[in-house]
């Protein structure tokens, strides 16, 4: 690999990393709005670490070299509602943050398992049976 190509790849990686950090913080700000500062900091830390782990896994294990792994914010408002309900519940104060983080982990793992199964059983072609206006409306909303 030439030095010029290496510098281009490094510059691209820095730009993507800055975008990922910004996105992770904005998602954390949305998810933990109205919660104490400590919960926001813990949530932002978890989101940053998970973004870094996902990006590293994508760089190491993806077969396509131009793959960019980035956090998605499409479902964050729904998760924010769940977190707000957990924060307003009658749970003891020491159990609120772990419950919020567990909620994020369960939905993330559930989505990952679902997408893995769709890929493993090659069910991606089933999307053609979903009406186009539904797909066209959902895709921009989930970006």
N, CA, C and O atoms as CSV, one atom per row, in Angstrom:
chain,resi,resn,atom,element,x,y,z
A,1,UNK,N,N,0.850,-1.174,0.000
A,1,UNK,CA,C,0.000,0.000,0.000
A,1,UNK,C,C,0.897,1.239,0.000
A,1,UNK,O,O,1.847,1.326,0.778
A,2,UNK,N,N,0.592,2.176,-0.862
A,2,UNK,CA,C,1.405,3.383,-0.959
A,2,UNK,C,C,1.101,4.329,0.195
A,2,UNK,O,O,0.067,4.224,0.855
A,3,UNK,N,N,2.015,5.243,0.417
A,3,UNK,CA,C,1.847,6.219,1.498
A,3,UNK,C,C,0.631,7.101,1.229
A,3,UNK,O,O,-0.112,7.439,2.151
A,4,UNK,N,N,0.430,7.472,-0.031
A,4,UNK,CA,C,-0.722,8.315,-0.379
A,4,UNK,C,C,-2.037,7.600,-0.074
A,4,UNK,O,O,-2.962,8.196,0.479
A,5,UNK,N,N,-2.111,6.342,-0.433
A,5,UNK,CA,C,-3.323,5.549,-0.172
A,5,UNK,C,C,-3.541,5.386,1.328
A,5,UNK,O,O,-4.678,5.443,1.798
A,6,UNK,N,N,-2.477,5.187,2.072
A,6,UNK,CA,C,-2.568,5.061,3.520
A,6,UNK,C,C,-3.076,6.352,4.149
A,6,UNK,O,O,-3.910,6.308,5.053
A,7,UNK,N,N,-2.592,7.493,3.690
A,7,UNK,CA,C,-3.044,8.786,4.213
A,7,UNK,C,C,-4.514,9.027,3.866
A,7,UNK,O,O,-5.257,9.572,4.683
A,8,UNK,N,N,-4.940,8.630,2.677
A,8,UNK,CA,C,-6.341,8.770,2.303
A,8,UNK,C,C,-7.231,7.907,3.192
A,8,UNK,O,O,-8.284,8.355,3.646
A,9,UNK,N,N,-6.811,6.690,3.436
A,9,UNK,CA,C,-7.585,5.802,4.304
A,9,UNK,C,C,-7.637,6.338,5.726
A,9,UNK,O,O,-8.680,6.284,6.378
A,10,UNK,N,N,-6.515,6.855,6.204
A,10,UNK,CA,C,-6.468,7.423,7.552
A,10,UNK,C,C,-7.380,8.637,7.667
A,10,UNK,O,O,-8.093,8.786,8.659
A,11,UNK,N,N,-7.362,9.504,6.661
A,11,UNK,CA,C,-8.232,10.690,6.674
A,11,UNK,C,C,-9.703,10.287,6.660
A,11,UNK,O,O,-10.516,10.865,7.381
A,12,UNK,N,N,-10.036,9.307,5.849
A,12,UNK,CA,C,-11.411,8.813,5.812
A,12,UNK,C,C,-11.826,8.216,7.142
A,12,UNK,O,O,-12.949,8.427,7.601
A,13,UNK,N,N,-10.918,7.470,7.764
A,13,UNK,CA,C,-11.213,6.880,9.063
A,13,UNK,C,C,-11.427,7.931,10.144
A,13,UNK,O,O,-12.289,7.764,11.007
A,14,UNK,N,N,-10.660,8.999,10.105
A,14,UNK,CA,C,-10.823,10.083,11.089
A,14,UNK,C,C,-12.176,10.763,10.913
A,14,UNK,O,O,-12.857,11.060,11.895
A,15,UNK,N,N,-12.564,11.010,9.665
A,15,UNK,CA,C,-13.856,11.646,9.410
A,15,UNK,C,C,-15.001,10.760,9.890
A,15,UNK,O,O,-15.924,11.242,10.548
A,16,UNK,N,N,-14.948,9.473,9.568
A,16,UNK,CA,C,-15.994,8.553,10.001
A,16,UNK,C,C,-16.018,8.446,11.529
A,16,UNK,O,O,-17.092,8.391,12.127
A,17,UNK,N,N,-14.849,8.417,12.158
A,17,UNK,CA,C,-14.797,8.346,13.618
A,17,UNK,C,C,-15.430,9.585,14.253
A,17,UNK,O,O,-16.173,9.467,15.227
A,18,UNK,N,N,-15.145,10.763,13.716
A,18,UNK,CA,C,-15.749,11.987,14.252
A,18,UNK,C,C,-17.267,11.973,14.080
A,18,UNK,O,O,-17.997,12.378,14.984
A,19,UNK,N,N,-17.738,11.512,12.935
A,19,UNK,CA,C,-19.179,11.403,12.724
A,19,UNK,C,C,-19.807,10.388,13.682
A,19,UNK,O,O,-20.890,10.623,14.219
A,20,UNK,N,N,-19.129,9.269,13.890
A,20,UNK,CA,C,-19.652,8.253,14.806
A,20,UNK,C,C,-19.715,8.758,16.243
A,20,UNK,O,O,-20.687,8.490,16.950
A,21,UNK,N,N,-18.698,9.479,16.676
A,21,UNK,CA,C,-18.696,10.031,18.040
A,21,UNK,C,C,-19.831,11.041,18.191
A,21,UNK,O,O,-20.549,11.032,19.191
A,22,UNK,N,N,-19.988,11.903,17.200
A,22,UNK,CA,C,-21.060,12.893,17.240
A,22,UNK,C,C,-22.425,12.219,17.266
A,22,UNK,O,O,-23.300,12.620,18.034
A,23,UNK,N,N,-22.612,11.208,16.443
A,23,UNK,CA,C,-23.885,10.489,16.409
A,23,UNK,C,C,-24.149,9.775,17.724
A,23,UNK,O,O,-25.275,9.805,18.222
A,24,UNK,N,N,-23.140,9.134,18.297
A,24,UNK,CA,C,-23.315,8.428,19.569
A,24,UNK,C,C,-23.709,9.400,20.677
A,24,UNK,O,O,-24.591,9.095,21.479
A,25,UNK,N,N,-23.066,10.568,20.732
A,25,UNK,CA,C,-23.427,11.561,21.749
A,25,UNK,C,C,-24.829,12.107,21.526
A,25,UNK,O,O,-25.560,12.336,22.490
A,26,UNK,N,N,-25.217,12.320,20.276
A,26,UNK,CA,C,-26.558,12.853,20.017
A,26,UNK,C,C,-27.628,11.824,20.374
A,26,UNK,O,O,-28.688,12.182,20.888
A,27,UNK,N,N,-27.356,10.552,20.103
A,27,UNK,CA,C,-28.304,9.502,20.491
A,27,UNK,C,C,-28.392,9.426,22.014
A,27,UNK,O,O,-29.486,9.299,22.565
A,28,UNK,N,N,-27.251,9.504,22.696
A,28,UNK,CA,C,-27.259,9.485,24.163
A,28,UNK,C,C,-28.024,10.676,24.718
A,28,UNK,O,O,-28.757,10.536,25.698
A,29,UNK,N,N,-27.867,11.846,24.108
A,29,UNK,CA,C,-28.594,13.031,24.567
A,29,UNK,C,C,-30.100,12.844,24.400
A,29,UNK,O,O,-30.881,13.282,25.246
A,30,UNK,N,N,-30.506,12.195,23.312
A,30,UNK,CA,C,-31.924,11.929,23.101
A,30,UNK,C,C,-32.434,10.875,24.072
A,30,UNK,O,O,-33.499,11.039,24.667
A,31,UNK,N,N,-31.683,9.801,24.233
A,31,UNK,CA,C,-32.136,8.706,25.094
A,31,UNK,C,C,-32.228,9.109,26.555
A,31,UNK,O,O,-33.152,8.701,27.259
A,32,UNK,N,N,-31.279,9.903,27.008
A,32,UNK,CA,C,-31.217,10.226,28.435
A,32,UNK,C,C,-31.639,11.658,28.728
A,32,UNK,O,O,-31.229,12.229,29.738
A,33,UNK,N,N,-32.453,12.245,27.855
A,33,UNK,CA,C,-32.971,13.593,28.101
A,33,UNK,C,C,-33.866,13.566,29.342
A,33,UNK,O,O,-34.722,12.692,29.481
A,34,UNK,N,N,-33.664,14.507,30.216
A,34,UNK,CA,C,-34.463,14.581,31.433
A,34,UNK,C,C,-33.980,13.679,32.552
A,34,UNK,O,O,-34.571,13.669,33.631
A,35,UNK,N,N,-32.930,12.930,32.321
A,35,UNK,CA,C,-32.369,12.050,33.351
A,35,UNK,C,C,-31.204,12.770,34.028
A,35,UNK,O,O,-30.667,13.733,33.481
A,36,UNK,N,N,-30.814,12.308,35.209
A,36,UNK,CA,C,-29.664,12.925,35.873
A,36,UNK,C,C,-28.388,12.823,35.029
A,36,UNK,O,O,-28.263,11.944,34.177
A,37,UNK,N,N,-27.454,13.728,35.277
A,37,UNK,CA,C,-26.210,13.818,34.503
A,37,UNK,C,C,-25.416,12.505,34.529
A,37,UNK,O,O,-24.821,12.117,33.523
A,38,UNK,N,N,-25.409,11.828,35.678
A,38,UNK,CA,C,-24.661,10.585,35.808
A,38,UNK,C,C,-25.197,9.521,34.846
A,38,UNK,O,O,-24.429,8.739,34.284
A,39,UNK,N,N,-26.508,9.498,34.664
A,39,UNK,CA,C,-27.096,8.521,33.749
A,39,UNK,C,C,-26.735,8.849,32.305
A,39,UNK,O,O,-26.462,7.951,31.508
A,40,UNK,N,N,-26.735,10.142,31.971
A,40,UNK,CA,C,-26.328,10.532,30.622
A,40,UNK,C,C,-24.880,10.130,30.367
A,40,UNK,O,O,-24.565,9.586,29.308
A,41,UNK,N,N,-23.996,10.395,31.333
A,41,UNK,CA,C,-22.580,10.054,31.148
A,41,UNK,C,C,-22.379,8.545,31.001
A,41,UNK,O,O,-21.600,8.095,30.162
A,42,UNK,N,N,-23.085,7.775,31.819
A,42,UNK,CA,C,-22.981,6.315,31.712
A,42,UNK,C,C,-23.524,5.833,30.369
A,42,UNK,O,O,-22.925,4.971,29.726
A,43,UNK,N,N,-24.658,6.390,29.947
A,43,UNK,CA,C,-25.242,6.000,28.669
A,43,UNK,C,C,-24.359,6.393,27.495
A,43,UNK,O,O,-24.194,5.620,26.552
A,44,UNK,N,N,-23.792,7.592,27.549
A,44,UNK,CA,C,-22.902,8.034,26.475
A,44,UNK,C,C,-21.661,7.154,26.408
A,44,UNK,O,O,-21.181,6.832,25.321
A,45,UNK,N,N,-21.142,6.766,27.570
A,45,UNK,CA,C,-19.973,5.885,27.604
A,45,UNK,C,C,-20.293,4.535,26.962
A,45,UNK,O,O,-19.510,4.018,26.166
A,46,UNK,N,N,-21.437,3.973,27.309
A,46,UNK,CA,C,-21.840,2.689,26.735
A,46,UNK,C,C,-22.025,2.813,25.229
A,46,UNK,O,O,-21.593,1.935,24.482
A,47,UNK,N,N,-22.661,3.888,24.770
A,47,UNK,CA,C,-22.870,4.065,23.334
A,47,UNK,C,C,-21.553,4.279,22.595
A,47,UNK,O,O,-21.376,3.761,21.492
A,48,UNK,N,N,-20.631,5.031,23.183
A,48,UNK,CA,C,-19.328,5.227,22.543
A,48,UNK,C,C,-18.541,3.922,22.464
A,48,UNK,O,O,-17.949,3.610,21.432
A,49,UNK,N,N,-18.539,3.166,23.555
A,49,UNK,CA,C,-17.820,1.887,23.554
A,49,UNK,C,C,-18.436,0.906,22.558
A,49,UNK,O,O,-17.711,0.213,21.845
A,50,UNK,N,N,-19.750,0.844,22.504
A,50,UNK,CA,C,-20.379,-0.085,21.567
A,50,UNK,C,C,-20.143,0.349,20.121
A,50,UNK,O,O,-20.009,-0.495,19.235
A,51,UNK,N,N,-20.094,1.650,19.880
A,51,UNK,CA,C,-19.779,2.136,18.539
A,51,UNK,C,C,-18.355,1.752,18.154
A,51,UNK,O,O,-18.106,1.333,17.024
A,52,UNK,N,N,-17.422,1.894,19.092
A,52,UNK,CA,C,-16.028,1.546,18.820
A,52,UNK,C,C,-15.876,0.046,18.570
A,52,UNK,O,O,-15.161,-0.355,17.653
A,53,UNK,N,N,-16.540,-0.784,19.374
A,53,UNK,CA,C,-16.456,-2.233,19.205
A,53,UNK,C,C,-17.068,-2.647,17.860
A,53,UNK,O,O,-16.504,-3.480,17.151
A,54,UNK,N,N,-18.221,-2.065,17.511
A,54,UNK,CA,C,-18.860,-2.403,16.237
A,54,UNK,C,C,-17.992,-1.974,15.058
A,54,UNK,O,O,-17.872,-2.707,14.076
A,55,UNK,N,N,-17.386,-0.792,15.150
A,55,UNK,CA,C,-16.526,-0.324,14.062
A,55,UNK,C,C,-15.294,-1.212,13.922
A,55,UNK,O,O,-14.875,-1.526,12.808
A,56,UNK,N,N,-14.721,-1.611,15.037
A,56,UNK,CA,C,-13.555,-2.494,15.000
A,56,UNK,C,C,-13.927,-3.860,14.429
A,56,UNK,O,O,-13.188,-4.419,13.618
A,57,UNK,N,N,-15.065,-4.395,14.851
A,57,UNK,CA,C,-15.514,-5.683,14.324
A,57,UNK,C,C,-15.793,-5.587,12.828
A,57,UNK,O,O,-15.461,-6.499,12.071
A,58,UNK,N,N,-16.397,-4.489,12.404
A,58,UNK,CA,C,-16.656,-4.303,10.977
A,58,UNK,C,C,-15.374,-4.210,10.173
A,58,UNK,O,O,-15.280,-4.760,9.076
A,59,UNK,N,N,-14.382,-3.510,10.722
A,59,UNK,CA,C,-13.107,-3.373,10.012
A,59,UNK,C,C,-12.367,-4.704,9.932
A,59,UNK,O,O,-11.716,-4.990,8.927
A,60,UNK,N,N,-12.459,-5.514,10.972
A,60,UNK,CA,C,-11.707,-6.765,11.009
A,60,UNK,C,C,-12.394,-7.916,10.269
A,60,UNK,O,O,-11.725,-8.748,9.657
A,61,UNK,N,N,-13.722,-7.963,10.325
A,61,UNK,CA,C,-14.407,-9.159,9.850
A,61,UNK,C,C,-15.261,-8.963,8.609
A,61,UNK,O,O,-15.791,-9.939,8.078
A,62,UNK,N,N,-15.411,-7.751,8.135
A,62,UNK,CA,C,-16.239,-7.533,6.953
A,62,UNK,C,C,-15.428,-7.850,5.699
A,62,UNK,O,O,-14.260,-7.475,5.591
A,63,UNK,N,N,-16.052,-8.536,4.769
A,63,UNK,CA,C,-15.361,-8.921,3.551
A,63,UNK,C,C,-15.227,-7.797,2.537
A,63,UNK,O,O,-14.393,-7.873,1.635
A,64,UNK,N,N,-16.033,-6.765,2.674
A,64,UNK,CA,C,-15.993,-5.645,1.736
A,64,UNK,C,C,-15.175,-4.518,2.362
A,64,UNK,O,O,-15.565,-4.007,3.412
A,65,UNK,N,N,-14.062,-4.112,1.763
A,65,UNK,CA,C,-13.148,-3.167,2.406
A,65,UNK,C,C,-13.694,-1.753,2.593
A,65,UNK,O,O,-13.176,-1.014,3.430
A,66,UNK,N,N,-14.707,-1.358,1.853
A,66,UNK,CA,C,-15.219,0.009,1.969
A,66,UNK,C,C,-16.418,0.108,2.912
A,66,UNK,O,O,-17.150,1.097,2.878
A,67,UNK,N,N,-16.622,-0.894,3.742
A,67,UNK,CA,C,-17.741,-0.887,4.670
A,67,UNK,C,C,-17.524,0.155,5.758
A,67,UNK,O,O,-16.434,0.272,6.318
A,68,UNK,N,N,-18.576,0.907,6.045
A,68,UNK,CA,C,-18.539,1.887,7.129
A,68,UNK,C,C,-19.557,1.452,8.167
A,68,UNK,O,O,-20.739,1.304,7.854
A,69,UNK,N,N,-19.118,1.249,9.386
A,69,UNK,CA,C,-19.993,0.861,10.477
A,69,UNK,C,C,-20.283,2.106,11.293
A,69,UNK,O,O,-19.364,2.775,11.766
A,70,UNK,N,N,-21.564,2.419,11.459
A,70,UNK,CA,C,-21.950,3.631,12.171
A,70,UNK,C,C,-23.230,3.377,12.974
A,70,UNK,O,O,-24.047,2.545,12.581
A,71,UNK,N,N,-23.407,4.074,14.077
A,71,UNK,CA,C,-24.652,3.923,14.844
A,71,UNK,C,C,-25.831,4.490,14.063
A,71,UNK,O,O,-25.690,5.460,13.318
A,72,UNK,N,N,-26.987,3.876,14.243
A,72,UNK,CA,C,-28.203,4.335,13.575
A,72,UNK,C,C,-29.117,4.974,14.616
A,72,UNK,O,O,-29.240,4.475,15.734
A,73,UNK,N,N,-29.740,6.053,14.251
A,73,UNK,CA,C,-30.581,6.774,15.203
A,73,UNK,C,C,-32.065,6.658,14.896
A,73,UNK,O,O,-32.875,7.330,15.535
A,74,UNK,N,N,-32.439,5.833,13.944
A,74,UNK,CA,C,-33.828,5.761,13.515
A,74,UNK,C,C,-34.807,5.343,14.592
A,74,UNK,O,O,-35.914,5.878,14.663
A,75,UNK,N,N,-34.424,4.409,15.420
A,75,UNK,CA,C,-35.334,3.916,16.457
A,75,UNK,C,C,-35.059,4.521,17.825
A,75,UNK,O,O,-35.648,4.099,18.820
A,76,UNK,N,N,-34.184,5.491,17.884
A,76,UNK,CA,C,-33.845,6.120,19.164
A,76,UNK,C,C,-35.050,6.770,19.844
A,76,UNK,O,O,-35.144,6.690,21.068
A,77,UNK,N,N,-35.980,7.411,19.120
A,77,UNK,CA,C,-37.136,7.979,19.832
A,77,UNK,C,C,-37.983,6.928,20.549
A,77,UNK,O,O,-38.518,7.189,21.627
A,78,UNK,N,N,-38.104,5.753,19.959
A,78,UNK,CA,C,-38.867,4.680,20.612
A,78,UNK,C,C,-38.130,4.208,21.856
A,78,UNK,O,O,-38.736,4.010,22.909
A,79,UNK,N,N,-36.809,4.026,21.728
A,79,UNK,CA,C,-36.011,3.615,22.883
A,79,UNK,C,C,-36.010,4.715,23.945
A,79,UNK,O,O,-35.994,4.417,25.139
A,80,UNK,N,N,-36.025,5.972,23.529
A,80,UNK,CA,C,-36.065,7.092,24.489
A,80,UNK,C,C,-37.351,7.056,25.300
A,80,UNK,O,O,-37.346,7.372,26.490
A,81,UNK,N,N,-38.447,6.673,24.666
A,81,UNK,CA,C,-39.715,6.544,25.392
A,81,UNK,C,C,-39.618,5.439,26.434
A,81,UNK,O,O,-40.075,5.604,27.565
A,82,UNK,N,N,-39.026,4.321,26.056
A,82,UNK,CA,C,-38.840,3.220,27.005
A,82,UNK,C,C,-37.981,3.650,28.179
A,82,UNK,O,O,-38.298,3.343,29.328
A,83,UNK,N,N,-36.900,4.356,27.899
A,83,UNK,CA,C,-35.995,4.801,28.960
A,83,UNK,C,C,-36.683,5.823,29.859
A,83,UNK,O,O,-36.485,5.810,31.074
A,84,UNK,N,N,-37.486,6.705,29.276
A,84,UNK,CA,C,-38.218,7.686,30.087
A,84,UNK,C,C,-39.208,6.980,31.010
A,84,UNK,O,O,-39.372,7.373,32.165
A,85,UNK,N,N,-39.867,5.939,30.504
A,85,UNK,CA,C,-40.800,5.185,31.349
A,85,UNK,C,C,-40.070,4.443,32.460
A,85,UNK,O,O,-40.572,4.349,33.580
A,86,UNK,N,N,-38.895,3.919,32.158
A,86,UNK,CA,C,-38.100,3.253,33.199
A,86,UNK,C,C,-37.674,4.275,34.249
A,86,UNK,O,O,-37.718,3.991,35.446
A,87,UNK,N,N,-37.260,5.469,33.806
A,87,UNK,CA,C,-36.846,6.514,34.740
A,87,UNK,C,C,-37.973,7.004,35.624
A,87,UNK,O,O,-37.738,7.419,36.759
A,88,UNK,N,N,-39.209,6.960,35.111
A,88,UNK,CA,C,-40.360,7.424,35.885
A,88,UNK,C,C,-41.004,6.304,36.701
A,88,UNK,O,O,-41.993,6.541,37.394
A,89,UNK,N,N,-40.465,5.103,36.631
A,89,UNK,CA,C,-41.069,3.976,37.342
A,89,UNK,C,C,-40.732,4.022,38.826
A,89,UNK,O,O,-39.996,4.895,39.285
A,90,UNK,N,N,-41.281,3.072,39.562
A,90,UNK,CA,C,-41.070,2.992,41.005
A,90,UNK,C,C,-39.856,2.148,41.388
A,90,UNK,O,O,-39.750,1.686,42.524
A,91,UNK,N,N,-38.951,1.951,40.447
A,91,UNK,CA,C,-37.758,1.164,40.746
A,91,UNK,C,C,-36.892,1.899,41.763
A,91,UNK,O,O,-36.904,3.128,41.819
A,92,UNK,N,N,-36.140,1.144,42.569
A,92,UNK,CA,C,-35.173,1.807,43.447
A,92,UNK,C,C,-34.131,2.553,42.617
A,92,UNK,O,O,-33.835,2.159,41.489
A,93,UNK,N,N,-33.584,3.612,43.166
A,93,UNK,CA,C,-32.651,4.471,42.430
A,93,UNK,C,C,-31.447,3.699,41.894
A,93,UNK,O,O,-30.947,4.009,40.814
A,94,UNK,N,N,-30.982,2.703,42.633
A,94,UNK,CA,C,-29.801,1.952,42.191
A,94,UNK,C,C,-30.117,1.007,41.033
A,94,UNK,O,O,-29.202,0.532,40.360
A,95,UNK,N,N,-31.396,0.729,40.791
A,95,UNK,CA,C,-31.769,-0.209,39.733
A,95,UNK,C,C,-32.179,0.486,38.441
A,95,UNK,O,O,-32.363,-0.178,37.421
A,96,UNK,N,N,-32.324,1.800,38.461
A,96,UNK,CA,C,-32.831,2.499,37.275
A,96,UNK,C,C,-31.830,2.446,36.128
A,96,UNK,O,O,-32.182,2.033,35.023
A,97,UNK,N,N,-30.589,2.856,36.374
A,97,UNK,CA,C,-29.595,2.881,35.304
A,97,UNK,C,C,-29.314,1.488,34.738
A,97,UNK,O,O,-29.298,1.336,33.517
A,98,UNK,N,N,-29.093,0.462,35.569
A,98,UNK,CA,C,-28.882,-0.874,34.988
A,98,UNK,C,C,-30.079,-1.361,34.162
A,98,UNK,O,O,-29.900,-2.059,33.164
A,99,UNK,N,N,-31.289,-0.996,34.574
A,99,UNK,CA,C,-32.476,-1.393,33.809
A,99,UNK,C,C,-32.515,-0.668,32.472
A,99,UNK,O,O,-32.869,-1.261,31.453
A,100,UNK,N,N,-32.153,0.609,32.468
A,100,UNK,CA,C,-32.103,1.366,31.213
A,100,UNK,C,C,-31.079,0.762,30.252
A,100,UNK,O,O,-31.361,0.566,29.070
A,101,UNK,N,N,-29.902,0.472,30.769
A,101,UNK,CA,C,-28.847,-0.095,29.924
A,101,UNK,C,C,-29.212,-1.499,29.455
A,101,UNK,O,O,-28.900,-1.878,28.326
A,102,UNK,N,N,-29.873,-2.269,30.317
A,102,UNK,CA,C,-30.321,-3.608,29.913
A,102,UNK,C,C,-31.370,-3.514,28.810
A,102,UNK,O,O,-31.400,-4.344,27.902
A,103,UNK,N,N,-32.220,-2.510,28.891
A,103,UNK,CA,C,-33.218,-2.302,27.840
A,103,UNK,C,C,-32.549,-2.033,26.497
A,103,UNK,O,O,-32.966,-2.575,25.473
A,104,UNK,N,N,-31.520,-1.206,26.499
A,104,UNK,CA,C,-30.784,-0.921,25.265
A,104,UNK,C,C,-30.108,-2.184,24.751
A,104,UNK,O,O,-30.139,-2.465,23.553
A,105,UNK,N,N,-29.494,-2.949,25.656
A,105,UNK,CA,C,-28.793,-4.166,25.236
A,105,UNK,C,C,-29.750,-5.208,24.676
A,105,UNK,O,O,-29.450,-5.840,23.663
A,106,UNK,N,N,-30.892,-5.395,25.319
A,106,UNK,CA,C,-31.844,-6.408,24.855
A,106,UNK,C,C,-32.376,-6.061,23.473
A,106,UNK,O,O,-32.476,-6.936,22.613
A,107,UNK,N,N,-32.720,-4.792,23.247
A,107,UNK,CA,C,-33.223,-4.419,21.918
A,107,UNK,C,C,-32.131,-4.512,20.862
A,107,UNK,O,O,-32.407,-4.891,19.723
A,108,UNK,N,N,-30.906,-4.175,21.218
A,108,UNK,CA,C,-29.801,-4.271,20.264
A,108,UNK,C,C,-29.510,-5.727,19.910
A,108,UNK,O,O,-29.351,-6.062,18.736
A,109,UNK,N,N,-29.440,-6.583,20.911
A,109,UNK,CA,C,-29.180,-8.001,20.666
A,109,UNK,C,C,-30.337,-8.627,19.888
A,109,UNK,O,O,-30.111,-9.433,18.985
A,110,UNK,N,N,-31.570,-8.262,20.229
A,110,UNK,CA,C,-32.733,-8.775,19.499
A,110,UNK,C,C,-32.705,-8.388,18.031
A,110,UNK,O,O,-32.981,-9.215,17.162
A,111,UNK,N,N,-32.369,-7.125,17.750
A,111,UNK,CA,C,-32.278,-6.677,16.360
A,111,UNK,C,C,-31.145,-7.402,15.639
A,111,UNK,O,O,-31.291,-7.785,14.478
A,112,UNK,N,N,-30.020,-7.589,16.320
A,112,UNK,CA,C,-28.893,-8.302,15.718
A,112,UNK,C,C,-29.229,-9.741,15.391
A,112,UNK,O,O,-28.884,-10.229,14.315
A,113,UNK,N,N,-29.894,-10.424,16.297
A,113,UNK,CA,C,-30.287,-11.813,16.060
A,113,UNK,C,C,-31.271,-11.886,14.892
A,113,UNK,O,O,-31.154,-12.758,14.030
A,114,UNK,N,N,-32.236,-10.970,14.866
A,114,UNK,CA,C,-33.199,-10.944,13.766
A,114,UNK,C,C,-32.500,-10.745,12.424
A,114,UNK,O,O,-32.777,-11.469,11.467
A,115,UNK,N,N,-31.600,-9.772,12.349
A,115,UNK,CA,C,-30.903,-9.510,11.091
A,115,UNK,C,C,-29.973,-10.659,10.705
A,115,UNK,O,O,-29.819,-10.966,9.523
A,116,UNK,N,N,-29.353,-11.296,11.708
A,116,UNK,CA,C,-28.536,-12.466,11.415
A,116,UNK,C,C,-29.379,-13.583,10.808
A,116,UNK,O,O,-28.978,-14.206,9.825
A,117,UNK,N,N,-30.544,-13.833,11.393
A,117,UNK,CA,C,-31.411,-14.896,10.877
A,117,UNK,C,C,-31.922,-14.580,9.473
A,117,UNK,O,O,-32.012,-15.469,8.627
A,118,UNK,N,N,-32.255,-13.312,9.228
A,118,UNK,CA,C,-32.677,-12.924,7.876
A,118,UNK,C,C,-31.555,-13.203,6.882
A,118,UNK,O,O,-31.806,-13.732,5.798
A,119,UNK,N,N,-30.329,-12.855,7.238
A,119,UNK,CA,C,-29.203,-13.110,6.346
A,119,UNK,C,C,-28.867,-14.579,6.214
A,119,UNK,O,O,-28.583,-15.063,5.118
A,120,UNK,N,N,-28.899,-15.297,7.342
A,120,UNK,CA,C,-28.533,-16.713,7.330
A,120,UNK,C,C,-29.496,-17.534,6.475
A,120,UNK,O,O,-29.072,-18.417,5.729
A,121,UNK,N,N,-30.777,-17.244,6.585
A,121,UNK,CA,C,-31.772,-17.994,5.824
A,121,UNK,C,C,-32.118,-17.327,4.491
A,121,UNK,O,O,-33.055,-17.740,3.810
A,122,UNK,N,N,-31.361,-16.301,4.128
A,122,UNK,CA,C,-31.514,-15.602,2.857
A,122,UNK,C,C,-32.955,-15.155,2.629
A,122,UNK,O,O,-33.558,-15.444,1.595
A,123,UNK,N,N,-33.491,-14.446,3.619
A,123,UNK,CA,C,-34.871,-13.981,3.556
A,123,UNK,C,C,-34.983,-12.521,3.109
A,123,UNK,O,O,-36.063,-11.935,3.177
A,124,UNK,N,N,-33.885,-11.937,2.658
A,124,UNK,CA,C,-33.897,-10.538,2.245
A,124,UNK,C,C,-34.822,-10.272,1.068
A,124,UNK,O,O,-35.318,-9.157,0.906
A,125,UNK,N,N,-35.056,-11.282,0.250
A,125,UNK,CA,C,-35.928,-11.107,-0.911
A,125,UNK,C,C,-37.393,-10.941,-0.507
A,125,UNK,O,O,-38.209,-10.516,-1.325
A,126,UNK,N,N,-37.736,-11.266,0.726
A,126,UNK,CA,C,-39.124,-11.130,1.175
A,126,UNK,C,C,-39.562,-9.669,1.260
A,126,UNK,O,O,-40.753,-9.380,1.367
A,127,UNK,N,N,-38.608,-8.761,1.211
A,127,UNK,CA,C,-38.968,-7.348,1.286
A,127,UNK,C,C,-39.816,-6.929,0.095
A,127,UNK,O,O,-40.526,-5.926,0.165
A,128,UNK,N,N,-39.752,-7.680,-0.990
A,128,UNK,CA,C,-40.538,-7.311,-2.179
A,128,UNK,C,C,-42.038,-7.450,-1.930
A,128,UNK,O,O,-42.840,-6.907,-2.689
A,129,UNK,N,N,-42.429,-8.171,-0.876
A,129,UNK,CA,C,-43.851,-8.330,-0.565
A,129,UNK,C,C,-44.373,-7.215,0.345
A,129,UNK,O,O,-45.575,-7.135,0.600
A,130,UNK,N,N,-43.486,-6.366,0.827
A,130,UNK,CA,C,-43.907,-5.218,1.631
A,130,UNK,C,C,-44.201,-4.076,0.666
A,130,UNK,O,O,-43.381,-3.784,-0.205
A,131,UNK,N,N,-45.357,-3.422,0.802
A,131,UNK,CA,C,-45.704,-2.354,-0.149
A,131,UNK,C,C,-44.627,-1.267,-0.202
A,131,UNK,O,O,-44.057,-0.882,0.818
A,132,UNK,N,N,-44.369,-0.791,-1.408
A,132,UNK,CA,C,-43.319,0.203,-1.622
A,132,UNK,C,C,-43.498,1.463,-0.773
A,132,UNK,O,O,-42.506,1.954,-0.234
A,133,UNK,N,N,-44.713,2.015,-0.621
A,133,UNK,CA,C,-44.844,3.216,0.216
A,133,UNK,C,C,-44.418,2.991,1.667
A,133,UNK,O,O,-43.954,3.918,2.332
A,134,UNK,N,N,-44.574,1.771,2.152
A,134,UNK,CA,C,-44.133,1.468,3.513
A,134,UNK,C,C,-42.607,1.521,3.581
A,134,UNK,O,O,-42.046,2.122,4.497
A,135,UNK,N,N,-41.943,0.897,2.622
A,135,UNK,CA,C,-40.479,0.896,2.589
A,135,UNK,C,C,-39.957,2.311,2.364
A,135,UNK,O,O,-39.017,2.739,3.034
A,136,UNK,N,N,-40.563,3.040,1.422
A,136,UNK,CA,C,-40.115,4.388,1.108
A,136,UNK,C,C,-40.322,5.326,2.287
A,136,UNK,O,O,-39.555,6.273,2.463
A,137,UNK,N,N,-41.330,5.083,3.087
A,137,UNK,CA,C,-41.570,5.918,4.261
A,137,UNK,C,C,-40.680,5.542,5.425
A,137,UNK,O,O,-40.244,6.407,6.185
A,138,UNK,N,N,-40.406,4.245,5.569
A,138,UNK,CA,C,-39.596,3.802,6.704
A,138,UNK,C,C,-38.115,4.112,6.507
A,138,UNK,O,O,-37.436,4.521,7.449
A,139,UNK,N,N,-37.616,3.922,5.300
A,139,UNK,CA,C,-36.185,4.102,5.061
A,139,UNK,C,C,-35.688,5.490,5.428
A,139,UNK,O,O,-34.692,5.584,6.145
A,140,UNK,N,N,-36.320,6.583,4.981
A,140,UNK,CA,C,-35.834,7.901,5.389
A,140,UNK,C,C,-36.013,8.141,6.890
A,140,UNK,O,O,-35.216,8.842,7.513
A,141,UNK,N,N,-37.063,7.556,7.459
A,141,UNK,CA,C,-37.310,7.772,8.885
A,141,UNK,C,C,-36.276,7.068,9.741
A,141,UNK,O,O,-36.009,7.507,10.860
A,142,UNK,N,N,-35.686,5.987,9.247
A,142,UNK,CA,C,-34.726,5.233,10.055
A,142,UNK,C,C,-33.287,5.678,9.820
A,142,UNK,O,O,-32.366,5.142,10.436
A,143,UNK,N,N,-33.089,6.627,8.958
A,143,UNK,CA,C,-31.719,7.067,8.660
A,143,UNK,C,C,-31.162,7.954,9.745
A,143,UNK,O,O,-30.022,8.408,9.647
